[in-house]
């Protein structure tokens, strides 16, 4: 079955504020492997879409971190992961939603994204 990876933006991705270690090249590599990708951030969903579109990166979804669990209703896949830089938000919401969790530096070294 497929895999879904959601990315926080700020502190996680190279295009965030502050920038993080996950590059757009990594997201493209994951997509090339058939991985469902998108962002779950505190930023408004329209701003998340605008970021993906500004950089010409395809995405399958955008949502708010506290709504990660909604992705399970939208996408039936074998594994769900969230990548984020905050223990109090990213990790907490990922675990609560039944997602695996990666810190940005871990994700940047993960074969799924290379």
PALO-900849 format. One record per atom (N, C-alpha, C, O, CB): residue in three letters; z, y, x. Coordinates in steps of 0.02 Angstrom, whole numbers, plus 50000, padded with zeros to 5 digits. Each point is the difference from the previous one (the first is absolute). Glycine has a CB too. Example, Ala and Ser with C-alpha at 12.3 -4.5 7.8 and 13.67 -1.06 7.14 Angstrom:
residues 2
Ala503904971650660/Ala500005005949955/Ala500005006050045/Ala500334999950052/Ala500294994249853/Ser499025011250077/Ser500035005950042/Ser500375005549961/Ser500085005550025/Ser498844991350034/
end
This chain:
residues 114
Unk500004994050042/Unk500005006049958/Unk500005006350043/Unk500134999750060/Unk500484994049850/Unk499245011750059/Unk499955006550034/Unk500685002750020/Unk500534997649979/Unk498435004749956/Unk501015002950106/Unk500605003650023/Unk499925007349980/Unk499455002750000/Unk500714989350099/Unk500395011149883/Unk500025007249984/Unk500485003350049/Unk500554997750011/Unk499195000249867/Unk500045007750151/Unk500425004050044/Unk500005007249976/Unk499485003149994/Unk500294989350104/Unk500825010149887/Unk500075007149982/Unk500285003750060/Unk500434997550037/Unk499744999849840/Unk499595008750133/Unk500215004150056/Unk500345006449976/Unk499745003549956/Unk499334991950113/Unk501515006049959/Unk500285006749995/Unk499545004450042/Unk499624997450041/Unk501604998549941/Unk498805010550009/Unk499565004550038/Unk500385003650056/Unk499864999050059/Unk499425002549839/Unk501205002650083/Unk500365004150049/Unk500464995750043/Unk500434996349975/Unk499515013549947/Unk499974990850144/Unk500404996150047/Unk499754992950010/Unk500264996450042/Unk500695010549925/Unk498544991249996/Unk499734993350003/Unk499285000050026/Unk499834996350046/Unk500925000449860/Unk498845007450063/Unk499295000150018/Unk499855005950047/Unk500355005050000/Unk499364989649890/Unk499775004650150/Unk499815005250048/Unk499835006649966/Unk500035005350031/Unk499554985850044/Unk500245008749861/Unk499825006049963/Unk500605003049962/Unk499915004849962/Unk498944990650027/Unk501745001850021/Unk500605002449965/Unk500305006150034/Unk499775002350052/Unk500444986149911/Unk500315014250005/Unk500375005750027/Unk500744998349997/Unk500325000949948/Unk498785007450015/Unk501184989250091/Unk499724999350067/Unk499544993950004/Unk500034995549958/Unk500995010050090/Unk498554994450004/Unk499564994350009/Unk500384993750018/Unk500545000350030/Unk498565007550006/Unk500634986449946/Unk500304993650017/Unk499504995750038/Unk499445002250013/Unk501304998449886/Unk499464993450120/Unk499584995750043/Unk499444996149965/Unk499584997050033/Unk501415002250037/Unk499005000749863/Unk499484996249965/Unk499385004449996/Unk500015005449971/Unk500864988049962/Unk498585004150096/Unk499385003950002/Unk499534998349943/Unk500064994849967/Unk500065005650156/Unk499425004149865/Unk499494998749949/Unk499554994150020/Unk499764996349958/Unk500265015950010/Unk499884987050097/Unk499624994350025/Unk500344993549979/Unk499674995149983/Unk499925011850115/Unk501084992949904/Unk500374994149979/Unk499914998649926/Unk499924994349979/Unk500925007950112/Unk499175003149869/Unk499914999249928/Unk499294997349987/Unk499924995449959/Unk500895014050016/Unk498704993350059/Unk499314997549992/Unk499954992750021/Unk499644996149968/Unk499935015550053/Unk500774986550032/Unk499994993050023/Unk500314995549947/Unk499744994549987/Unk500335009350133/Unk500484998349850/Unk500324996149947/Unk499524999249941/Unk499934994549973/Unk501215009650063/Unk498545001349945/Unk499534999749944/Unk499424995350015/Unk499764996449957/Unk500565015350011/Unk499454988450095/Unk499454995650020/Unk500194992749994/Unk499574995749992/Unk500025013250085/Unk501054989749926/Unk500264993149993/Unk500124998249926/Unk500234994549985/Unk500295006450128/Unk499335003749842/Unk500094998749929/Unk500695001849974/Unk500174998349943/Unk499014992850069/Unk501225012350028/Unk500675001949979/Unk499965006049953/Unk499645004850013/Unk500854990850095/Unk499875004149838/Unk500045005449951/Unk500465005450029/Unk500574998550018/Unk499234993649883/Unk499975014150104/Unk500395005250032/Unk500035006349957/Unk499585001249958/Unk500104994250154/Unk500855008449901/Unk500095006449967/Unk500645003150024/Unk500304997750050/Unk499084998449849/Unk500845009150067/Unk500615003550022/Unk500515000349945/Unk499845000549940/Unk499495006250139/Unk501294992949942/Unk500585001149956/Unk500435005150038/Unk500304998450051/Unk499674989749895/Unk500065017850028/Unk500305005650035/Unk500405004249951/Unk499984998949939/Unk499085001250145/Unk501305004849943/Unk500345005049959/Unk499525005549980/Unk500145004049954/Unk500954993450103/Unk498345002949977/Unk499505005249984/Unk499714998749931/Unk499964994249978/Unk499775007250145/Unk500065003949842/Unk499674998949936/Unk499394995450008/Unk499684999950053/Unk500715011549907/Unk499474984749989/Unk499454995350004/Unk499335003550013/Unk499574997350035/Unk501054995049889/Unk499295013650048/Unk499385003850012/Unk499955001850074/Unk499454999950028/Unk500575004649855/Unk500534997150149/Unk500005001650072/Unk499864993850042/Unk499655000450050/Unk501175009049929/Unk499444984950000/Unk499864993750035/Unk499264998449996/Unk499694998350051/Unk501474997549924/Unk498555004849966/Unk499284998749992/Unk499595004850044/Unk499524998050032/Unk500684997949850/Unk500005010450119/Unk499645005150039/Unk500014998350074/Unk499505001150035/Unk500805007549880/Unk500264988750110/Unk500044998250071/Unk499514994450016/Unk499615000550047/Unk501605002949955/Unk498804991249958/Unk499544994550011/Unk499285002549999/Unk499594998250042/Unk501234993749906/Unk499035012250003/Unk499315002449991/Unk499805004850056/Unk499434999950023/Unk500694998749854/Unk500345005650145/Unk499855004750055/Unk499774996350062/Unk499565002350036/Unk501285005749917/Unk499484986350061/Unk499844996250060/Unk499484994549988/Unk499844996150045/Unk501305006349995/Unk498604997249899/Unk499484995149984/Unk500244992850003/Unk499614995550017/Unk499595012650028/Unk501434990849938/Unk500294993350000/Unk500044997449929/Unk500295003249956/Unk500384999350149/Unk499034991749883/Unk500064996949933/Unk500724997849989/Unk500354998250047/Unk498444998049957/Unk501425003949934/Unk500684997849981/Unk499964996749932/Unk499545001349960/Unk501005008050107/Unk499944986349920/Unk500014996549937/Unk500515002849951/Unk499964998749940/Unk499684991250120/Unk500845013949965/Unk500535002649957/Unk500365005750035/Unk499975000750062/Unk500174988149883/Unk500205015250016/Unk500515004750024/Unk500564999749949/Unk499884999149940/Unk499275008650118/Unk501474993049965/Unk500575000249955/Unk500595003150035/Unk499985001550060/Unk499604988349879/Unk500955011250023/Unk500625002550028/Unk500424994150025/Unk499964994549972/Unk500025015649951/Unk500414991150129/Unk500404994650030/Unk500434996449949/Unk500054993849999/Unk499965012550107/Unk500314997649850/Unk500464996949952/Unk499634995849948/Unk500314996649959/Unk500475012950059/Unk498544990749982/Unk499614996049953/Unk499624994450034/Unk499514997349973/Unk500385012849957/Unk500334988050130/Unk499684994450036/Unk499944993849957/Unk499494996550002/Unk500965008150105/Unk500064994049854/Unk499994993949960/Unk499425000049949/Unk499784994749980/Unk501465004550034/Unk498525006749966/Unk499445000449954/Unk499374997050029/Unk499564997749963/Unk500945012549987/Unk499444989850117/Unk499414997150031/Unk499934992649986/Unk499454997349999/Unk500645011450090/Unk500484988049901/Unk499984992849985/Unk499684998749932/Unk499714994649989/Unk501315003650082/Unk499025006749884/Unk499674999349935/Unk499255001550005/Unk499604997649960/Unk501475005649984/Unk498745000850106/Unk499305002150008/Unk499604995150043/Unk499404999249990/Unk500975012649997/Unk499974985150062/Unk499654995750048/Unk500374993350007/Unk500594999950018/Unk498985010350044/Unk500094984449923/Unk500294993450009/Unk499764997350067/Unk499434997950007/Unk500635000049867/Unk500385002350176/Unk499834997750067/Unk500554995350025/Unk500524999249968/Unk498855011650055/Unk500514986250034/Unk500474995250028/Unk500595003350035/Unk500564997549997/Unk498514994750017/Unk500805013650018/Unk500545003450037/Unk499935007549991/Unk499455002849998/Unk500604987850085/Unk500535012649912/Unk500045007349993/Unk500425002750058/Unk500534997350015/Unk499355002049858/Unk499875006150158/Unk500375003250055/Unk499995007549991/Unk499525002949973/Unk500184987650104/Unk500835012749947/Unk500035007350003/Unk500185001950071/Unk500424996950031/Unk499915004249846/Unk499335004150148/Unk500145002650067/Unk500285007049992/Unk499685004349969/Unk499394988750083/Unk501525008249975/Unk500305006649994/Unk500525001350053/Unk500214995550036/Unk499585004049844/Unk500425006750125/Unk500445002150054/Unk500725001749979/Unk500405002050042/Unk498595002350013/Unk501164994949881/Unk500685001849978/Unk500364994249969/Unk499754996749954/Unk499865014950027/Unk500994987150045/Unk500414994549975/Unk500245001349929/Unk500024995649958/Unk500345001950160/Unk499835008849869/Unk500285001749935/Unk499485000449944/Unk500194999749942/Unk500695006550119/Unk498494994449956/Unk499485000249948/Unk499514994350007/Unk499964995649957/Unk500175016750039/Unk499484987750058/Unk499474995050008/Unk500274992949998/Unk499784995949960/Unk499585012450106/Unk501114990349977/Unk500264993250005/Unk500354998049935/Unk499914994449975/Unk500235006950149/Unk500265003249849/Unk500384998749939/Unk499524998349942/Unk500104994949965/Unk500825012850074/Unk498584996449950/Unk499544998849945/Unk499574993950011/Unk499844996549952/Unk500155015750026/Unk499824986550084/Unk499604994050015/Unk500394993749983/Unk499754995549966/Unk499655010750125/Unk501214993549932/Unk500424994149987/Unk500134999349925/Unk499964994549973/Unk500575006750140/Unk499635004349855/Unk500134999849928/Unk499394997449961/Unk500084996649949/Unk500735013150065/Unk498584991950009/Unk499394997949966/Unk499774993050021/Unk499514997549973/Unk500175014550020/Unk500684984950055/Unk499804993450022/Unk499445000050051/Unk499644995150008/Unk500725000849883/Unk499565009750144/Unk499495000650053/Unk500304998350067/Unk500605000950011/Unk498815008049923/Unk500174988650111/Unk500204999750070/Unk499985007150027/Unk499685004449971/Unk499874983850043/Unk500815013050041/Unk500045006850026/Unk499875000150075/Unk500244995750037/Unk500585007349873/Unk498805002050112/Unk499895001250071/Unk500175007250016/Unk499835004649962/Unk499274986650041/Unk501235009850053/Unk500075006850028/Unk499315001750028/Unk499624995650018/Unk501635003150009/Unk498595007849978/Unk499335001950025/Unk499824996950068/Unk499444997750009/Unk500705012849928/Unk500324989550111/Unk499854997150066/Unk499864992549995/Unk499584997550036/Unk501145011450018/Unk499644987649902/Unk499864992949989/Unk499314998949971/Unk499634995550022/Unk501595002549961/Unk498615006149968/Unk499354999349967/Unk499435001450049/Unk499484996849998/Unk501045006649894/Unk499595001550153/Unk499495001850048/Unk499854994450050/Unk499474999950031/Unk500895012049957/Unk500104983350018/Unk499914994350045/Unk499844993649962/Unk499934994750031/Unk500845010750049/Unk499174994949853/Unk499914994149960/Unk499264997949997/Unk499575004349989/Unk501424999049943/Unk498864990450078/Unk499314997749999/Unk499625001449935/Unk499395000250000/Unk500974991050078/Unk500005009749867/Unk499675001649938/Unk499625006650005/Unk499495001149966/Unk501394992649972/Unk499385010850104/Unk499715006750005/Unk499605001150062/Unk499745005550010/Unk501214998349925/Unk498984991350108/Unk499645001050062/Unk499304997249998/Unk499635000450048/Unk501464999350012/
end
